[in-house]
Structures are given as C-alpha cells and as structure tokens.
Amino acid sequence: MTDRSRRNCLRALAALGVLRLVSGSVADAAGRAVLKKTDRCPVCGMFVYKYPKWVAQIVFKDGTSYFYDGAKDMFKHIFDTSKYTPGRTADQIADIYVTDYYEVELIEAKPAYYVIGSDVLGPMGHELLPFKDQESAQEFLEDHKGNKILRFQDVTPAIIESLDRRS
C-alpha cells in the first residue's frame, strides 16, 4: 500500500467518525490528539490545547501521559525526565508521539523525520518540525529554508539548546 493509499484510508475512517487508539495515545478520527483545556506542558507550563498543530505526547508504561506544545519541549522532558516528572525515568516511557506538520495528525516520534532551522516558528520559538516521511520533510526543508533533517536518535540536548538560543 502506498503512502497516498494509506492517507486515503485514514481519511475514509475519519469521514465515518471512527475513533482510533494508538498505543495509549487517544486521537480523533483525523489523528489529532484529544486534549482537555487543562492539559499543560510539564516543561514550560503552556496550555497545550491552544496549539493542536504542534502537540507532542509521551505515554509512560503505567498509562500516564503528558502533552507538549512542540517536539522541542518533549525532547527536553526525555533528556531530563526526573526534572519534569519527579520519580520517573526515561526508561519508563512506553510511547512517544509528535504531530506531523503537513497532515496535522499524531505519528510515532521515533520513525519520524525532523526539520530544524526553518523559517517556521512554533509556540516556543524555533522548533523541530516533525514529518512522517522523508519526502515531506525534504519538501518542507526546501520551501522553508530549513538547515537539516534529523532522525529521532540524532536529536541531542545540544541541538535542543541551539534551538532555544535562536529564539
């Protein structure tokens, strides 16, 4: 099945109003995170529901989940888990999701592609822009003056710090 076919199938399910559950991540039929007005980013304290296009999520093995106003804050939490959620460690994380920039749907964070250095700013300034495939990331990089495409495992605390310094 091609990526286009998969997208069409997802859109058909959305038209039927079917809810889907993605390994502990509750999303609506269009793949958007289901947020409450009280959900706050544990890193910066922002109310996440105001920024649905930027939502990221971590789900711990006990089912507890946290939402973020962008992938940058999500990575900050991963890199220093006990600071933002005392008593927890990164080893206790079960699932990680980000919102695909073009599709505006939750996708798994580890296989995603991230563009940095673009002219698009997130709620907290310079951000990692997630995409579910390399083709979309490359298109965005070219259209928005991005510097580089990274994979999940390539994102480091130094890269996150450099994004904050640009803001």
C-alpha positions in Angstrom: 0.0 0.0 0.0 1.4 3.4 -0.9 1.6 6.4 1.4 -1.2 8.1 -0.6 -3.4 5.0 -0.3 -2.8 4.9 3.5 -3.7 8.6 3.7 -6.9 8.0 1.8 -7.9 5.1 4.0 -7.3 7.2 7.1 -9.4 10.0 5.6 -12.2 7.5 4.9 -12.2 6.3 8.5 -12.3 10.0 9.6 -15.4 10.5 7.4 -17.1 7.6 9.3 -16.3 9.4 12.6 -14.3 6.4 13.9 -12.1 7.0 16.9 -8.8 5.3 17.0 -6.5 4.4 19.8 -2.8 4.5 19.0 -0.9 2.5 21.7 -2.1 4.6 24.6 -2.5 7.8 22.6 -6.1 8.9 22.2 -6.6 10.6 18.9 -9.7 11.5 17.0 -10.5 10.1 13.6 -8.3 12.6 11.8 -5.3 11.6 14.0 -5.4 14.7 16.2 -4.6 14.4 19.9 -7.7 14.6 22.1 -6.8 17.4 24.5 -8.5 18.9 27.5 -8.4 22.6 28.2 -6.5 21.8 31.4 -3.6 19.9 29.7 -0.4 21.8 30.3 3.1 21.2 29.1 5.2 19.9 32.0 8.3 21.7 30.6 7.0 25.3 30.1 3.6 25.3 31.6 1.7 26.4 28.5 -1.8 25.2 27.9 -1.4 22.7 25.1 -4.9 22.7 23.7 -4.2 26.2 22.2 -1.6 24.7 19.8 -3.1 21.4 18.4 -0.9 21.7 15.3 2.2 21.4 17.5 1.2 18.7 20.1 3.6 16.0 21.1 2.9 13.3 23.7 4.8 10.9 26.0 3.0 7.9 27.4 4.5 6.2 30.4 4.2 2.4 30.9 1.7 3.0 33.7 -0.6 4.8 31.2 0.1 8.3 32.5 0.6 10.7 29.6 1.9 14.2 29.1 1.3 16.6 26.3 3.7 19.3 25.0 3.4 22.4 22.9 6.0 21.1 20.5 8.6 18.4 19.9 11.3 20.6 21.4 9.8 20.5 24.9 9.0 16.8 24.5 12.7 16.2 23.9 13.6 18.3 26.9 11.4 16.1 29.0 13.0 12.9 27.6 16.5 14.2 28.2 15.8 15.2 31.8 12.8 13.1 32.7 13.2 13.3 36.5 13.4 17.1 36.4 9.9 17.5 34.8 8.3 14.4 36.3 10.0 13.7 39.6 10.2 10.0 40.4 10.1 8.9 36.7 12.9 7.9 34.4 13.1 7.8 30.6 13.2 4.0 30.8 9.6 4.2 32.0 8.4 5.8 28.7 6.3 3.4 26.6 5.3 5.6 23.6 6.2 8.9 22.1 4.2 10.9 19.6 4.5 14.1 17.6 2.2 15.9 15.2 3.1 15.6 11.5 3.4 19.2 10.3 1.6 18.7 7.0 -1.0 16.1 8.0 -1.7 17.5 11.5 -2.1 14.0 12.9 -0.3 12.2 15.7 2.5 9.9 14.4 5.1 7.8 16.2 8.1 10.0 17.1 10.9 7.5 16.7 10.5 6.8 12.9 9.7 10.5 12.2 11.9 13.0 10.3 12.6 16.4 11.9 13.5 19.6 10.1 15.5 22.2 12.0 16.5 25.7 11.2 13.4 26.7 9.1 11.6 30.0 8.9 8.6 28.5 10.7 8.3 29.2 14.4 6.3 27.1 16.9 4.6 28.3 20.1 8.0 28.4 21.9 10.1 29.8 19.0 12.4 27.7 16.9 11.2 24.2 16.8 11.8 20.7 15.3 9.2 20.2 12.6 8.1 16.5 12.5 7.1 14.6 9.4 6.2 11.0 8.9 8.2 10.6 5.7 11.4 11.9 4.3 9.8 13.2 1.1 7.6 15.6 3.1 10.5 16.7 5.3 12.6 17.4 2.2 9.8 19.4 0.6 9.4 21.4 3.8 13.2 22.0 4.1 13.4 23.4 0.6 10.2 25.5 0.9 11.0 27.0 4.3 14.8 27.4 4.3 15.5 24.5 6.7 19.0 23.6 7.6 18.9 19.9 8.2 16.7 16.8 8.5 17.3 14.7 11.6 16.0 11.4 12.9 14.8 10.9 16.4 18.1 9.3 17.6 20.1 12.2 16.1 18.4 14.8 18.3 20.7 15.7 21.2 20.5 18.1 24.2 22.9 20.4 22.4 20.6 20.6 19.3 17.7 21.5 21.6 19.8 24.2 23.3 20.8 25.6 20.0 17.1 26.0 19.0 16.4 27.9 22.2 19.4 30.2 21.6 17.9 31.1 18.2 14.6 32.2 19.7 
